[in-house]
């Protein structure tokens, strides 16, 4: 498989190593507008673009892939406000877009466990939910996309909650999502249900970036020949599958 990397920072380099280990070829490293300007795929080329760029450039990069008719896998977070526009264009024009705030297999199983626990807590009014995440000092967005996905998973499965906000303040219907930036930590996420008598805590710890990169390459392998909007639940066959795809 031929892969073009959109963004060639820390994650882009990890994806390059993971792709090479799986026998794929990196045919372009697109890390600036000039790189994109020189990127002209030949007709019939089978290329998947993997995007780990920045919140400011991801929207443009994904739309550029749609313009070129190329499937795109994106793990860039911090641009949720524009995802709906991209999703709408993807479905309207029958493009191929795979988005995940976290490509780790373990994290996506963690998402499913989080949703299951949230359903179980529906009628247990004594417990309140919160999310906390810790990342390295270089991470640009806070809260992380993974933390937001965890909070959204609770909102989707528990009628007691209808919104989240950054910080630690609790309130009716509100999930506090707090963030910490320290050292070189790849990513640690906590979901806590706290009651007067005890506390339930879910935790996922990433040891390195390898799992994120391998998951992104697996998504690129999987999306070939498919059109629609996809996520890790589709790839892994988990419960929360996409509803609009071909």
Secondary structure, DSSP 8 states (H G I E B T S, - for coil): -EEEEE--SHHHHHHHHHHHHTT-EEEEEE-SHHHHHH----TT--EEEEE---TTTHHHHHHHHHHHT-EEEE---S-HHHHHHHHHHHHHTT-EEEE-S---HHHHHHHHHHHHHHHHTTT-TT-EEEEEEEE-TT--SSS-HHHHHHHHHHHHH-TT--EEEESS--BTTEEEEEEEE-TT---EEEEEEE-SS-EEEEEEE-SSSHHHHHHHHHHHHHHTT--EEE-HHHHHT-SS--SSB-
